[in-house]
């Protein structure tokens, strides 16, 4: 079961908690707030000026998160990661959303599975992605042809968002810091798989 933010913060050192304020661009607004709350519980007091600065940082991160919640991939696939060489190398949330939307949810699920260490959880994600994709195809086959493209896009968007939020938080970890793995190899593989299928549909 995923730990709550309060439980995560309670296990960190004071230096670890202060990192949420020093390097706030790496963290979510909620995690910064939780770190501040934990520091207060430990007896740390903040001046009015420090509290204003903290509030400003939290608002900055909220605004950035609103932009990150756009349906498509971020401006750069590197934007979501950190540069710490000790951080794990993972496919980003934006990459997973992009592949889910433009190829299919099974592609996004496979990328998310690459980010998961537990083999059982890997197969859970891939299995759910396969089922979702199969249901999408089934639904599209029952839909008038003039509505299929828009409906497919909506279903893929929903699936991609689910992978990059709920399943990411559950299986990868909401607070994980990671380096972003380049998406070029899966992109080439995805194009090799999908282009012949698209051409076959067009010229059948």
DRENBADO-232101 format. One record per residue: residue in one letter; z negated, y, x negated of N, C-alpha, C in turn. Coordinates in Angstrom, 2 decimals. Example, Ala and Ser with C-alpha at 12.3 -4.5 7.8 and 13.67 -1.06 7.14 Angstrom:
2
<a; <-7.80; -5.69; -13.19>; <-7.80; -4.50; -12.30>; <-7.80; -3.30; -13.20>>,
<s; <-7.08; -2.25; -12.85>; <-7.14; -1.06; -13.67>; <-7.87; 0.03; -12.90>>,
//
This chain:
204
<x; <0.00; -1.19; -0.85>; <0.00; 0.00; 0.00>; <0.00; 1.25; -0.89>>,
<x; <0.82; 2.23; -0.54>; <0.90; 3.45; -1.33>; <-0.40; 4.23; -1.23>>,
<x; <-0.85; 4.78; -2.37>; <-2.09; 5.54; -2.38>; <-1.87; 6.94; -1.84>>,
<x; <-2.91; 7.52; -1.24>; <-2.82; 8.89; -0.74>; <-2.84; 9.84; -1.93>>,
<x; <-2.42; 11.08; -1.68>; <-2.41; 12.07; -2.76>; <-3.83; 12.30; -3.30>>,
<x; <-4.81; 12.30; -2.40>; <-6.19; 12.52; -2.85>; <-6.63; 11.41; -3.79>>,
<x; <-6.27; 10.16; -3.47>; <-6.63; 9.04; -4.33>; <-5.93; 9.15; -5.68>>,
<x; <-4.66; 9.58; -5.66>; <-3.91; 9.75; -6.90>; <-4.58; 10.80; -7.78>>,
<x; <-4.94; 11.93; -7.18>; <-5.53; 13.02; -7.95>; <-6.92; 12.67; -8.48>>,
<x; <-7.68; 11.91; -7.70>; <-9.04; 11.56; -8.11>; <-9.06; 10.71; -9.38>>,
<x; <-7.95; 10.05; -9.68>; <-7.89; 9.18; -10.86>; <-7.39; 9.91; -12.10>>,
<x; <-7.03; 11.19; -11.95>; <-6.47; 11.94; -13.07>; <-7.55; 12.73; -13.81>>,
<x; <-7.28; 12.98; -15.08>; <-8.17; 13.82; -15.87>; <-7.98; 15.27; -15.48>>,
<x; <-8.88; 16.14; -15.93>; <-8.73; 17.57; -15.62>; <-7.45; 18.13; -16.23>>,
<x; <-7.13; 17.67; -17.46>; <-5.88; 18.12; -18.09>; <-4.67; 17.67; -17.26>>,
<x; <-4.76; 16.43; -16.75>; <-3.67; 15.92; -15.91>; <-3.51; 16.74; -14.65>>,
<x; <-4.62; 17.16; -14.06>; <-4.57; 17.99; -12.86>; <-4.02; 19.38; -13.17>>,
<x; <-4.43; 19.94; -14.30>; <-3.95; 21.27; -14.67>; <-2.46; 21.28; -14.96>>,
<x; <-1.93; 20.12; -15.33>; <-0.48; 20.04; -15.58>; <0.31; 20.36; -14.33>>,
<x; <-0.27; 20.10; -13.14>; <0.40; 20.42; -11.89>; <0.57; 21.92; -11.72>>,
<x; <-0.29; 22.70; -12.36>; <-0.19; 24.15; -12.28>; <0.64; 24.72; -13.43>>,
<x; <0.54; 24.08; -14.59>; <1.26; 24.57; -15.76>; <2.75; 24.25; -15.64>>,
<x; <3.05; 23.00; -15.31>; <4.46; 22.56; -15.18>; <4.78; 22.30; -13.70>>,
<x; <4.51; 23.30; -12.88>; <4.60; 23.11; -11.44>; <6.00; 22.78; -10.94>>,
<x; <7.03; 23.13; -11.72>; <8.40; 22.85; -11.28>; <8.72; 21.36; -11.24>>,
<x; <7.86; 20.54; -11.87>; <8.08; 19.09; -11.87>; <7.53; 18.42; -10.62>>,
<x; <6.70; 19.14; -9.86>; <5.93; 18.50; -8.80>; <6.24; 19.08; -7.43>>,
<x; <5.83; 18.33; -6.41>; <6.00; 18.81; -5.03>; <4.89; 19.79; -4.68>>,
<x; <5.15; 20.59; -3.63>; <4.14; 21.55; -3.17>; <2.88; 20.84; -2.73>>,
<x; <3.02; 19.71; -2.04>; <1.86; 18.95; -1.56>; <1.02; 18.43; -2.72>>,
<x; <1.69; 17.96; -3.78>; <0.93; 17.41; -4.91>; <0.20; 18.52; -5.67>>,
<x; <0.81; 19.70; -5.76>; <0.13; 20.83; -6.41>; <-1.12; 21.21; -5.62>>,
<x; <-0.97; 21.28; -4.29>; <-2.10; 21.60; -3.42>; <-3.21; 20.56; -3.59>>,
<x; <-2.83; 19.28; -3.64>; <-3.82; 18.21; -3.79>; <-4.52; 18.31; -5.14>>,
<x; <-3.79; 18.67; -6.19>; <-4.39; 18.82; -7.52>; <-5.41; 19.96; -7.52>>,
<x; <-5.06; 21.08; -6.88>; <-5.98; 22.22; -6.80>; <-7.23; 21.83; -6.02>>,
<x; <-7.05; 21.13; -4.91>; <-8.19; 20.68; -4.10>; <-9.13; 19.78; -4.91>>,
<x; <-8.53; 18.89; -5.72>; <-9.34; 17.99; -6.54>; <-10.10; 18.77; -7.61>>,
<x; <-9.45; 19.77; -8.20>; <-10.13; 20.60; -9.19>; <-11.31; 21.33; -8.56>>,
<x; <-11.11; 21.82; -7.35>; <-12.20; 22.51; -6.64>; <-13.34; 21.55; -6.35>>,
<x; <-13.01; 20.30; -5.98>; <-14.05; 19.31; -5.70>; <-14.88; 19.00; -6.95>>,
<x; <-14.23; 19.15; -8.11>; <-14.93; 18.89; -9.37>; <-15.71; 20.11; -9.87>>,
<x; <-15.68; 21.18; -9.08>; <-16.49; 22.35; -9.43>; <-15.75; 23.48; -10.11>>,
<x; <-14.44; 23.35; -10.29>; <-13.69; 24.42; -10.94>; <-13.49; 25.57; -9.95>>,
<x; <-13.74; 26.78; -10.41>; <-13.53; 27.95; -9.56>; <-12.34; 28.73; -10.08>>,
<x; <-11.61; 29.35; -9.17>; <-10.43; 30.14; -9.51>; <-10.67; 31.59; -9.13>>,
<x; <-10.17; 32.50; -9.96>; <-10.25; 33.92; -9.63>; <-9.24; 34.23; -8.54>>,
<x; <-9.38; 35.41; -7.95>; <-8.43; 35.83; -6.91>; <-7.01; 35.89; -7.47>>,
<x; <-6.89; 36.36; -8.70>; <-5.56; 36.44; -9.33>; <-4.97; 35.05; -9.54>>,
<x; <-5.81; 34.09; -9.96>; <-5.34; 32.72; -10.16>; <-4.92; 32.09; -8.83>>,
<x; <-5.67; 32.36; -7.79>; <-5.33; 31.81; -6.46>; <-4.02; 32.37; -5.96>>,
<x; <-3.79; 33.68; -6.23>; <-2.50; 34.27; -5.82>; <-1.35; 33.63; -6.59>>,
<x; <-1.59; 33.38; -7.89>; <-0.56; 32.74; -8.71>; <-0.29; 31.32; -8.23>>,
<x; <-1.33; 30.59; -7.87>; <-1.17; 29.23; -7.35>; <-0.39; 29.24; -6.05>>,
<x; <-0.75; 30.17; -5.16>; <-0.05; 30.30; -3.88>; <1.43; 30.58; -4.09>>,
<x; <1.73; 31.44; -5.07>; <3.12; 31.77; -5.37>; <3.87; 30.53; -5.88>>,
<x; <3.22; 29.73; -6.72>; <3.86; 28.53; -7.26>; <4.13; 27.51; -6.14>>,
<x; <3.17; 27.36; -5.24>; <3.34; 26.42; -4.13>; <4.49; 26.86; -3.23>>,
<x; <4.58; 28.16; -2.96>; <5.68; 28.68; -2.13>; <7.02; 28.47; -2.83>>,
<x; <7.03; 28.65; -4.14>; <8.27; 28.43; -4.91>; <8.73; 26.99; -4.78>>,
<x; <7.78; 26.05; -4.89>; <8.14; 24.64; -4.78>; <8.57; 24.27; -3.36>>,
<x; <7.93; 24.88; -2.35>; <8.33; 24.61; -0.96>; <9.76; 25.05; -0.73>>,
<x; <10.11; 26.21; -1.27>; <11.48; 26.70; -1.11>; <12.47; 25.78; -1.83>>,
<x; <12.08; 25.31; -3.02>; <12.95; 24.41; -3.76>; <13.13; 23.09; -3.03>>,
<x; <12.05; 22.59; -2.42>; <12.12; 21.33; -1.67>; <13.01; 21.46; -0.45>>,
<x; <13.00; 22.63; 0.17>; <13.87; 22.85; 1.33>; <15.33; 22.75; 0.92>>,
<x; <15.64; 23.27; -0.26>; <17.00; 23.17; -0.76>; <17.34; 21.73; -1.13>>,
<x; <16.35; 21.00; -1.69>; <16.58; 19.60; -2.09>; <16.78; 18.69; -0.89>>,
<x; <16.31; 19.12; 0.27>; <16.42; 18.30; 1.46>; <17.79; 18.40; 2.13>>,
<x; <18.71; 19.16; 1.50>; <20.07; 19.19; 2.01>; <20.63; 17.77; 2.01>>,
<x; <21.55; 17.49; 2.92>; <22.00; 16.13; 3.13>; <22.78; 15.55; 1.95>>,
<x; <23.43; 16.42; 1.20>; <24.25; 15.90; 0.12>; <23.53; 15.97; -1.21>>,
<x; <24.16; 15.46; -2.27>; <23.54; 15.40; -3.58>; <23.24; 16.79; -4.10>>,
<x; <22.27; 16.96; -4.97>; <21.95; 18.27; -5.53>; <23.09; 18.78; -6.40>>,
<x; <23.01; 20.08; -6.74>; <24.07; 20.71; -7.53>; <24.31; 19.94; -8.83>>,
<x; <23.26; 19.45; -9.40>; <23.37; 18.62; -10.60>; <22.49; 17.41; -10.44>>,
<x; <23.01; 16.24; -10.81>; <22.20; 15.03; -10.68>; <21.03; 15.04; -11.65>>,
<x; <21.00; 15.99; -12.58>; <19.89; 16.07; -13.53>; <18.72; 16.92; -13.03>>,
<x; <18.93; 17.69; -11.95>; <17.94; 18.66; -11.52>; <16.61; 18.04; -11.12>>,
<x; <16.62; 16.81; -10.63>; <15.40; 16.23; -10.10>; <14.49; 15.63; -11.17>>,
<x; <14.98; 15.48; -12.38>; <14.22; 14.76; -13.38>; <13.48; 15.63; -14.37>>,
<x; <12.80; 14.96; -15.31>; <12.07; 15.62; -16.39>; <12.69; 15.21; -17.71>>,
<x; <12.25; 15.85; -18.78>; <12.83; 15.55; -20.09>; <11.89; 14.70; -20.96>>,
<x; <10.74; 14.35; -20.45>; <9.77; 13.55; -21.20>; <10.39; 12.20; -21.59>>,
<x; <10.54; 11.92; -22.89>; <11.18; 10.66; -23.31>; <10.41; 9.42; -22.91>>,
<x; <9.11; 9.58; -22.57>; <8.30; 8.45; -22.14>; <8.47; 8.14; -20.66>>,
<x; <9.08; 9.07; -19.91>; <9.26; 8.87; -18.47>; <10.34; 7.81; -18.23>>,
<x; <10.21; 7.02; -17.16>; <11.23; 5.99; -16.88>; <12.57; 6.61; -16.53>>,
<x; <13.62; 5.86; -16.77>; <14.98; 6.30; -16.48>; <15.40; 5.73; -15.13>>,
<x; <15.57; 6.60; -14.14>; <15.84; 6.16; -12.77>; <17.03; 6.89; -12.17>>,
<x; <17.68; 6.22; -11.21>; <18.68; 6.93; -10.41>; <17.95; 7.88; -9.47>>,
<x; <18.41; 9.12; -9.37>; <17.69; 10.13; -8.61>; <17.86; 9.96; -7.10>>,
<x; <17.01; 10.67; -6.35>; <17.11; 10.66; -4.90>; <18.47; 11.21; -4.45>>,
<x; <18.92; 12.27; -5.12>; <20.21; 12.85; -4.78>; <21.35; 11.87; -4.98>>,
<x; <21.29; 11.10; -6.07>; <22.32; 10.09; -6.33>; <22.31; 9.02; -5.25>>,
<x; <21.12; 8.58; -4.86>; <21.00; 7.55; -3.83>; <21.54; 8.06; -2.49>>,
<x; <21.23; 9.31; -2.13>; <21.77; 9.89; -0.90>; <23.29; 9.98; -0.97>>,
<x; <23.80; 10.43; -2.10>; <25.24; 10.60; -2.27>; <25.98; 9.28; -2.07>>,
<x; <25.52; 8.23; -2.73>; <26.19; 6.94; -2.62>; <26.07; 6.37; -1.21>>,
<x; <24.93; 6.57; -0.57>; <24.74; 6.08; 0.80>; <25.70; 6.77; 1.76>>,
<x; <25.89; 8.07; 1.58>; <26.73; 8.85; 2.50>; <28.21; 8.58; 2.27>>,
<x; <28.64; 8.60; 1.02>; <30.07; 8.54; 0.74>; <30.61; 7.12; 0.56>>,
<x; <29.74; 6.16; 0.33>; <30.20; 4.77; 0.22>; <29.60; 3.96; 1.37>>,
<x; <28.34; 3.64; 1.30>; <27.62; 3.02; 2.42>; <26.17; 2.84; 1.98>>,
<x; <25.30; 2.56; 2.94>; <23.88; 2.45; 2.65>; <23.58; 1.31; 1.68>>,
<x; <24.37; 0.25; 1.69>; <24.13; -0.86; 0.78>; <24.27; -0.40; -0.68>>,
<x; <25.19; 0.54; -0.94>; <25.35; 1.06; -2.30>; <24.10; 1.84; -2.71>>,
<x; <23.59; 2.68; -1.80>; <22.37; 3.42; -2.08>; <21.18; 2.50; -2.27>>,
<x; <21.12; 1.43; -1.47>; <20.02; 0.48; -1.58>; <20.02; -0.23; -2.93>>,
<x; <21.19; -0.57; -3.42>; <21.30; -1.23; -4.72>; <20.80; -0.31; -5.84>>,
<x; <21.17; 0.98; -5.74>; <20.70; 1.93; -6.75>; <19.18; 2.09; -6.69>>,
<x; <18.65; 2.18; -5.47>; <17.19; 2.28; -5.33>; <16.51; 1.03; -5.89>>,
<x; <17.09; -0.14; -5.63>; <16.52; -1.39; -6.14>; <16.45; -1.39; -7.66>>,
<x; <17.43; -0.76; -8.32>; <17.41; -0.66; -9.78>; <16.19; 0.12; -10.27>>,
<x; <15.64; 0.99; -9.42>; <14.49; 1.79; -9.81>; <13.15; 1.07; -9.62>>,
<x; <13.18; -0.11; -9.00>; <11.97; -0.82; -8.64>; <11.71; -1.96; -9.61>>,
<x; <10.49; -2.07; -10.10>; <10.15; -3.12; -11.07>; <9.86; -4.46; -10.41>>,
<x; <9.27; -4.44; -9.25>; <8.89; -5.67; -8.55>; <10.12; -6.33; -7.95>>,
<x; <10.44; -7.57; -8.38>; <11.67; -8.24; -7.92>; <11.65; -8.50; -6.42>>,
<x; <10.48; -8.81; -5.87>; <10.38; -9.04; -4.42>; <10.74; -7.79; -3.65>>,
<x; <10.22; -6.66; -4.11>; <10.51; -5.38; -3.45>; <11.97; -4.99; -3.61>>,
<x; <12.55; -5.34; -4.77>; <13.98; -5.09; -4.98>; <14.79; -5.74; -3.87>>,
<x; <14.50; -7.03; -3.61>; <15.29; -7.78; -2.63>; <15.00; -7.33; -1.21>>,
<x; <13.80; -6.82; -0.97>; <13.50; -6.25; 0.35>; <14.41; -5.06; 0.61>>,
<x; <14.52; -4.17; -0.38>; <15.37; -2.98; -0.23>; <16.83; -3.36; -0.08>>,
<x; <17.30; -4.28; -0.92>; <18.71; -4.70; -0.82>; <18.97; -5.38; 0.52>>,
<x; <18.02; -6.21; 0.97>; <18.17; -6.88; 2.25>; <18.23; -5.90; 3.41>>,
<x; <17.35; -4.92; 3.39>; <17.36; -3.91; 4.45>; <18.64; -3.09; 4.42>>,
<x; <19.11; -2.77; 3.20>; <20.36; -2.03; 3.07>; <21.54; -2.82; 3.60>>,
<x; <21.53; -4.14; 3.34>; <22.60; -5.02; 3.83>; <22.58; -5.10; 5.35>>,
<x; <21.39; -5.26; 5.92>; <21.26; -5.33; 7.38>; <21.71; -4.02; 8.02>>,
<x; <21.28; -2.90; 7.44>; <21.66; -1.59; 7.98>; <23.17; -1.41; 7.95>>,
<x; <23.78; -1.79; 6.83>; <25.24; -1.66; 6.70>; <25.96; -2.56; 7.69>>,
<x; <25.45; -3.78; 7.86>; <26.06; -4.71; 8.82>; <25.95; -4.16; 10.24>>,
<x; <24.80; -3.60; 10.59>; <24.63; -3.02; 11.91>; <25.55; -1.81; 12.11>>,
<x; <25.71; -1.04; 11.04>; <26.62; 0.11; 11.10>; <28.04; -0.35; 11.41>>,
<x; <28.50; -1.40; 10.71>; <29.85; -1.93; 10.95>; <29.97; -2.45; 12.38>>,
<x; <28.92; -3.15; 12.83>; <28.93; -3.69; 14.20>; <29.04; -2.57; 15.23>>,
<x; <28.26; -1.52; 15.04>; <28.28; -0.39; 15.97>; <29.63; 0.31; 15.94>>,
<x; <30.20; 0.48; 14.77>; <31.49; 1.14; 14.65>; <32.60; 0.35; 15.33>>,
<x; <32.49; -0.98; 15.28>; <33.50; -1.81; 15.94>; <33.46; -1.67; 17.46>>,
<x; <32.33; -1.20; 17.99>; <32.19; -0.99; 19.43>; <32.49; 0.45; 19.82>>,
<x; <32.82; 1.27; 18.84>; <33.01; 2.71; 19.07>; <34.50; 3.04; 19.09>>,
<x; <34.92; 3.94; 19.98>; <36.33; 4.39; 19.98>; <36.74; 4.90; 18.61>>,
<x; <37.97; 4.62; 18.23>; <38.44; 4.94; 16.87>; <38.33; 6.42; 16.54>>,
<x; <38.48; 7.30; 17.54>; <38.43; 8.73; 17.26>; <37.01; 9.23; 16.96>>,
<x; <36.01; 8.38; 17.17>; <34.62; 8.76; 16.91>; <34.02; 8.02; 15.72>>,
<x; <34.76; 7.09; 15.16>; <34.19; 6.22; 14.14>; <33.81; 6.95; 12.86>>,
<x; <34.66; 7.88; 12.40>; <34.37; 8.57; 11.13>; <33.10; 9.40; 11.24>>,
<x; <32.99; 10.19; 12.31>; <31.81; 11.04; 12.46>; <30.54; 10.21; 12.65>>,
<x; <30.65; 9.13; 13.42>; <29.48; 8.27; 13.64>; <29.07; 7.57; 12.35>>,
<x; <30.06; 7.10; 11.59>; <29.76; 6.44; 10.31>; <29.04; 7.41; 9.37>>,
<x; <29.50; 8.66; 9.36>; <28.87; 9.67; 8.51>; <27.42; 9.89; 8.92>>,
<x; <27.17; 10.00; 10.22>; <25.81; 10.22; 10.71>; <24.90; 9.04; 10.37>>,
<x; <25.41; 7.82; 10.55>; <24.61; 6.63; 10.25>; <24.31; 6.52; 8.76>>,
<x; <25.30; 6.84; 7.93>; <25.09; 6.78; 6.48>; <24.12; 7.87; 6.02>>,
<x; <24.22; 9.05; 6.63>; <23.29; 10.13; 6.30>; <21.86; 9.70; 6.61>>,
<x; <21.66; 9.13; 7.81>; <20.33; 8.68; 8.20>; <19.79; 7.60; 7.27>>,
<x; <20.64; 6.64; 6.93>; <20.22; 5.58; 6.03>; <19.90; 6.09; 4.63>>,
<x; <20.73; 7.01; 4.15>; <20.50; 7.57; 2.82>; <19.21; 8.36; 2.74>>,
<x; <18.93; 9.12; 3.78>; <17.69; 9.89; 3.81>; <16.48; 8.96; 3.86>>,
<x; <16.61; 7.87; 4.62>; <15.51; 6.91; 4.68>; <15.22; 6.28; 3.33>>,
<x; <16.29; 5.92; 2.60>; <16.11; 5.33; 1.27>; <15.45; 6.31; 0.30>>,
<x; <15.89; 7.59; 0.37>; <15.42; 8.59; -0.60>; <14.07; 9.20; -0.23>>,
<x; <13.53; 8.84; 0.92>; <12.21; 9.38; 1.32>; <11.23; 8.24; 1.53>>,
<x; <11.30; 7.59; 2.68>; <10.33; 6.56; 3.04>; <10.29; 5.41; 2.03>>,
<x; <11.45; 4.84; 1.73>; <11.48; 3.67; 0.84>; <11.22; 4.06; -0.62>>,
<x; <11.70; 5.24; -1.01>; <11.40; 5.73; -2.36>; <9.89; 5.89; -2.53>>,
<x; <9.25; 6.57; -1.57>; <7.81; 6.81; -1.66>; <7.03; 5.49; -1.69>>,
<x; <7.47; 4.51; -0.91>; <6.74; 3.25; -0.80>; <6.92; 2.36; -2.02>>,
<x; <8.15; 2.26; -2.52>; <8.43; 1.29; -3.58>; <8.54; 1.89; -4.98>>,
<x; <8.87; 3.16; -5.09>; <8.98; 3.79; -6.42>; <7.76; 4.66; -6.68>>,
<x; <7.37; 5.45; -5.69>; <6.18; 6.30; -5.84>; <6.52; 7.76; -5.65>>,
<x; <5.81; 8.40; -4.73>; <6.10; 9.79; -4.40>; <5.91; 10.73; -5.57>>,
<x; <4.92; 10.44; -6.42>; <4.56; 11.37; -7.49>; <5.16; 11.01; -8.85>>,
<x; <6.02; 10.04; -8.90>; <6.54; 9.58; -10.19>; <7.39; 10.66; -10.86>>,
<x; <7.20; 10.80; -12.16>; <8.03; 11.68; -12.97>; <9.03; 10.79; -13.72>>,
<x; <10.29; 11.17; -13.70>; <11.29; 10.29; -14.29>; <12.45; 11.09; -14.88>>,
<x; <13.12; 10.47; -15.83>; <14.39; 11.00; -16.33>; <15.51; 10.48; -15.45>>,
<x; <16.51; 11.30; -15.24>; <17.58; 10.92; -14.32>; <18.64; 10.09; -15.05>>,
<x; <18.92; 8.95; -14.50>; <19.93; 8.06; -15.06>; <21.32; 8.50; -14.59>>,
<x; <22.28; 8.67; -15.51>; <23.62; 9.10; -15.12>; <24.26; 8.14; -14.12>>,
<x; <24.97; 8.66; -13.12>; <25.53; 7.81; -12.06>; <26.95; 7.34; -12.31>>,
<x; <27.49; 7.59; -13.50>; <28.93; 7.37; -13.69>; <29.34; 5.90; -13.58>>,
<x; <28.57; 4.99; -14.13>; <28.95; 3.57; -14.05>; <28.95; 3.07; -12.61>>,
<x; <27.87; 3.29; -11.82>; <27.94; 2.86; -10.42>; <29.02; 3.58; -9.63>>,
<x; <29.32; 4.83; -10.01>; <30.39; 5.56; -9.31>; <31.73; 4.89; -9.54>>,
<x; <32.01; 4.51; -10.79>; <33.27; 3.84; -11.10>; <33.36; 2.50; -10.38>>,
<x; <32.26; 1.74; -10.41>; <32.24; 0.44; -9.73>; <32.46; 0.61; -8.22>>,
<x; <31.81; 1.60; -7.64>; <31.94; 1.85; -6.21>; <33.37; 2.22; -5.84>>,
<x; <34.00; 3.03; -6.66>; <35.39; 3.41; -6.41>; <36.32; 2.21; -6.53>>,
<x; <36.07; 1.37; -7.53>; <36.90; 0.17; -7.71>; <36.79; -0.74; -6.49>>,
<x; <35.60; -0.82; -5.91>; <35.39; -1.68; -4.74>; <35.98; -1.08; -3.47>>,
<x; <35.75; 0.23; -3.28>; <36.10; 0.84; -1.99>; <37.57; 1.28; -1.87>>,
<x; <38.17; 1.71; -2.96>; <39.55; 2.20; -2.88>; <40.51; 1.13; -2.34>>,
<x; <40.49; -0.11; -2.85>; <41.37; -1.13; -2.27>; <41.11; -1.39; -0.78>>,
<x; <39.83; -1.34; -0.39>; <39.50; -1.55; 1.02>; <40.08; -0.44; 1.88>>,
<x; <39.92; 0.80; 1.43>; <40.45; 1.94; 2.19>; <41.97; 1.87; 2.28>>,
<x; <42.63; 1.53; 1.17>; <44.09; 1.43; 1.15>; <44.56; 0.32; 2.08>>,
<x; <43.81; -0.80; 2.11>; <44.18; -1.91; 2.98>; <44.09; -1.51; 4.44>>,
<x; <43.07; -0.71; 4.77>; <42.90; -0.26; 6.15>; <44.02; 0.71; 6.54>>,
<x; <44.37; 1.60; 5.61>; <45.41; 2.61; 5.88>; <46.77; 1.98; 6.06>>,
<x; <47.12; 1.00; 5.22>; <48.46; 0.44; 5.22>; <48.57; -0.93; 5.90>>,
<x; <47.58; -1.29; 6.68>; <47.64; -2.59; 7.35>; <48.69; -2.57; 8.45>>,
//
